[in-house]
Amino acid sequence: MIVRARDCEDIDDDGLAKLADACIGLHTLRVSDCCRLTDAGISRLSESCPGLRRLRLRYCYRLTHSCISGLGTGCPGMRTLRLDQHDCITDAVIARLGAACPDLRDLDLGDPRQVTDAGIAALAAACPRIHSLGMRGCDGLTDDGIALFAAACRGLRSLDFSRCKRITGAGIARLGALCPGLRALNLAGCWLLSDAEIALIAAACPGLTALNVSWCKAITDAGIAELSAACRDLRVLKLNGCKLLTESGIARLAAEYPRLSELALCNCSKITHAGISQAMGLCPGLRTVRSGVKEVLSFNRCYPPRAFI
C-alpha cells in the first residue's frame, strides 16, 4: 500500500497513528509539509508498520534527531529514505540509522550541515548497498570522506553533493574509479571545481548521463571540451551560473553530443538567444534548453539555493 500526504497541515500524531493501525501492510509513505507531526507520531508509525520500505519526510520541522536516528528500529527493512530539510542530522544520527537499516539503497539526507567524513564513513560501512545518495551543503565533507564511502558502496549510481564546498575533482575522480556504474552526479555550487578538476572527473566517470556543475564559476569552454571528449553518453547537462562559458564552447558541445536532450544555461551572461538557437540546430536531440535569469541547482528544482541568495 502507498500513501501520500502533502500539504496536510491538519494531520497530527493521532491521525498518523490511526493510519498506521489501519494500514499495517503499508510499504510506502510520503509526508510533506505536515507541520504538526512530532517524534511520537513517526515512532508509532514505525512500530505499527514494520514492513515500511520507502519513507519520505519533507518539511516536517518538529521532528528531532531522536526520531530520525530511531526510524530503523521498527522498520529494519527500509530501503528508501528521504529527509528533506532536517537540520538535526549529525554523524551520530546517520551512524545509528545505518546500523538499524543495513538494507538502505536510496538515501537523501537533505542539507545535513553537521555531517562530516566520520558520519559518511560510518554510513557506508553499515549500508554497502546504497546506490543513490544525496547530501547537500556539508562543509565538513572532504575528499577523504568520499573515498571511504566509495570504497564500501561500489554500486553507487546517483550522487548529489551540491554545495559541499570542500570537495575537489580529485575526490570525485577517486570515487568514479571505485564506482564505475555512476550515472548521475550533482556538484552544483562546489566552488573548488575548475577546468582541471572537470578533466579529472570526466576521465574517471565516462559513463555519466546527467551532470550538474552549476555555479562552479571557474569552469570555461576548456573544461566543457574535456567533458565532450570523455563522457559520450551525457543526456542532461546543467551549467547555470558558469559565467565564463561562451557561445563557441556551447556550439562545440552541442555538435559533439548527439544524445544531449537537456541543457541548462541560466545566468550564463555570455550566452545569447542566438547562441542557444545555434546549439539546438547542431544537436537534433536537444529538446529542452533552460536560459535566462532563473537559477537551477538540482535535477528537479528551479529556484535559487540559499547559498546563492
N, C-alpha and C positions, 0 to 999 in steps of 0.2 A: 504494500500500500504506500502511495505517495501523497503527502500533504504539503501544500504551500500556504503560508500565512504572510501576506505582505501588507504593510501599512495598516495593520490591525491594532490600533492603539488601545482598544478595549480588552485585548487578550491579556490576561494576567496569569499568575501561577495556578489559580484554581481552574481556569479554563484549559490550560495546558495539561493539568493533571487529569481532567475529565477526558480529554482527547487521548492521553496515554492509556488510561484504563479501558477505554472503549476500543482502542486500536492496538492491541498487543502485538499484532503482526506488522506494525509499522516498520518500514525499512528505509524510507527517505523522508526527511523533513527539512523544509526551507522556511526559516523565520526571518522576517525583515521588518525593521522599524517598529518592533513591539517593545516600547519603552517601559512597560510595566512589569516585564518579566524579570525575575531575580534568580539567584542561585537555587532557591528552593524548587522552583518550577522545573528547571533543567535537571536537577537531581532526581526529581520524581519521574521525569521522562526517561532517564537512563535506567532507573530501577524497573519501570513497568514495561519497557520496550527493549529487551536485551538483544533483539535481532536488528536493531538500528544499524544501518551500514553507511548511510550518507546523511550528513547534517550540515546545514548552513545557518549561522547565526550572524546576521548582518545588522549593525547599528542597534544592538540591544545593550545599551550603555550601562545597565545596572549590574551586569554580570561581573564577577570578580575573578581573581586568579585561582581561588579555591575551586570554583565551578569549572573553569577551563581545564585545569590540571586533573580534575577528577572525572572528566567526561568518560574516559575509557573504563572506569571501574565497573560500570554496569553494562557497557557496550564494548567488550573487548574485540569484537569483530569489525569495528569501524574501519571503513576503507577510504571514505571521502569526508574531509572536514574542512570547512571554510569559515574563518573567523575574522571578518572584516572589522577594522576599527576597534580593536581591543588593545588598549594601551597597557593593560595589566600583564601582558605576556612577557615572561622573563626566561632566562636559561633554565631555572628550576622547574618552571611550569611546563616547558616543552619536553624536558627530560622525563618528567613524571607522565606526561601524556604519551610520549613514545613508548615508555615501558609498559603502559596499560593497553596500548593499541599497536601491537607489533605488526599488524597486517595493513597498516596505513599505506595507501597508494597515491592519493591525491590530497595534498595539504596546502592550504593557503592561510597564512598567519596574519594577513593584513599588513599593518605597519608596526611591527614589534620592535620599537626603537631600542629596547633594553637588551635585546638578544645579542650575544657575542659568539665568537668562534667556539667557545666551550659548549654553548647550547646547541648549535647546529651539529657539532661532533657527536654529542650525546643522542640527538635525534636520529642521526644516520646509523649509529651503532644499534639502536633499538628497532629501527624501521628500515631495513635494507631494501624493501620492495618499493619504496617511494619512486614514482616515475614523473610526478609533477609537483613542483614546489614554488610557492610564492612568499617572498619576504621582502617587503619594501621599506626603504628608509632606515636600514640598520647600520648606524655609524660604527658599531662595534664589530661588524663582519669584515674580515680581511681575506686575502688570497689563501692564507693558511687554513682558515675555516672551510673555504670552498674545496680545497684539496682533500681535507679529511672527509667531507661529505661525499665527494665524488668517488673516493676510494671504496666507500661502503655501498653507495647507491648507483651502481653502474648501469642500471636500466633507465636512467633519467631521460625523459623525452621533452619536458617543458620546464622552463625556469624563468622566474621573474625576480630579478634582483634590482629593480629600478630604484634609483635614489640611494643606493648603497655606495657612498662616496669614496670609500677606501678600496674598492675593487679595481683591479687593473686588467689589462688584456692578458698579461702573463698568467694570472689566476684563472681566467676563463679558458685559456688555451690548455692549461693543465687539466681542467675539468673536461674539456672536449676530447682530449686524448683518452681519458678514462671512461667516457660516456659516449661512445660512437653513435648511439641512437638519438642524440639530442637533435630536436627538430625546431622548437620554438624558444626564442631567447629574448628577454626584455631587459635591456640595460639602460633604459631612458634615465637621464639625469645622473649617470655615473661619469662625473666630470673629468676623471683622470684619463679617459679614453681619448686617444689621438689616432692619427693615421697609422702609426707604427703598431699601436695596440690592435687596431682593426685588422691589420695584416696578420697578426698572431692568431686572432680569433678565427678569421676566415680559413687559415691554413689548418687549424685544429678541428674546425666544425664544418666540414664541407657539405654535410647533409642538411643544413638548416633550410627550412622552408618559410620561416617567419622570423624577422629580426626587427627590433625596435631599439634604435640608438638616438632617439630624440633628445635634444638639449645637451648633446655631447658636442660642445661648441668648438672644439679644436679639430673636428673632422672636416676634411676638404675633399675635393674631387679625387685626389690621390688615394685616399682611404676607400672611397667608393669603387675605384678601379680595382683595388685589391679584392673587394667582395666579388666583383664581376668575374675575376679570374678564377676564384676558388669555389664559390657557393653557387653552383649552376642551377640548383633547384628552388631558389628563392621565389616565393609567390607573394609574400607580404613584406614590405619594407617601409619602415617609418623613420623619417628623418626630420621631424618637426624641430624647429629652432636651431638647425645646423646652418648658421648664417653665412658660413664660408663657401657653401656649395654654389656652383654656377650652373647656368643653363647648358653649357657644353658638357659638364660632367653628368648631368641628368640625361642628356641626349645619348651619351655613350652607354650609360646604364640601361636605358630603355632598349637600345639597339642590341645589347648583348644578353638581355633577359627575356626570351620569348615566352616564358611561363609566368612572368610577373603579372599579377592580377590586381594588386592594390599597392598604391604608393602614397605616402603622406608627406606633404611638404609645407605644412602650416608654419608661418613665421620664418620662412626662408626668404630673406629680403631681396636676394639676387635672382630669384626665380619669378618670371612674369607669366601671365596667362599664355603669351605666345610660346614661351619655352615649354609649358605644360602641354600645349596643343601639339608641339613638335614631338614631345616624348610619346604621346598617345599614338601619333602617326607611325612612330618607329616600332612600337610594341603592340601588335594587334590584340594580344590577350589582356592588355591593361584596361580594366573596366571601371576602376574606382581610383580617383586622384583627389586627395584632400589638400586644399590650399587655403590661403588667406591668413587671418589672424587667430583663428581658433586653435588652441593647443590640444594635442592628442598625446597622452602619456602611455596608457596601457592599451592592450589589444582590443578592449571593448568599452573604453571611456573617452569622451570627447570634451573634458573640461580640465582646466589647469590644475596641476598638483599644488599642494600647499607650499612646497619648497620654492615655487617659482612665482608666487603671487606677490 
